[in-house]
Amino acid sequence: MSRLIRPLLAAALAAVALAPSSPAGAAGEVEVTLAAGQFAPAVVQVPPGSNLTFANRDATNYPMVIGNHNVIPGTVTGHIPGTKPFPTSSNLIAPGGKWTCSAAGGGLSCTGLDGKPTPVPPGTYAIACGLHPNQMHALIAVQ
Ligand SMILES: [Cu+2]
């Protein structure tokens, strides 16, 4: 699986780097969907001044905990040049739940498992789902 994902993410990351930046009206809300064992989109651009929300859109956690997801620092994609692991982890995000990182002076501020605001400066970060780490990856480009 990762042999397929790595080139795709690398290509997508290059596309992010080459994409023209939106001049005005870019700030706002960026949402990443967590469902069916995937982050969507798998490469996420967060314009300056935007909040970033991870929303678990799985309809149910039946049976067992299959619909639960979380966000942890990614390691599989972390070797892509210029990327680094996300600096904090979320709590468990149950179906219907959300985790939001707020825009904070040149980046994001995420309050996760440790209950403390963690600064996320501009950069490209690898994330994974701690419950499905082998299949669920994404890159977050904080601008
Ligand atoms: Cu997951």
Residues whose N, C-alpha, C, O or C-beta is under 5 A from the ligand:
A	BS01	CU	N68 H69 N70 C129 L131 H132 M136
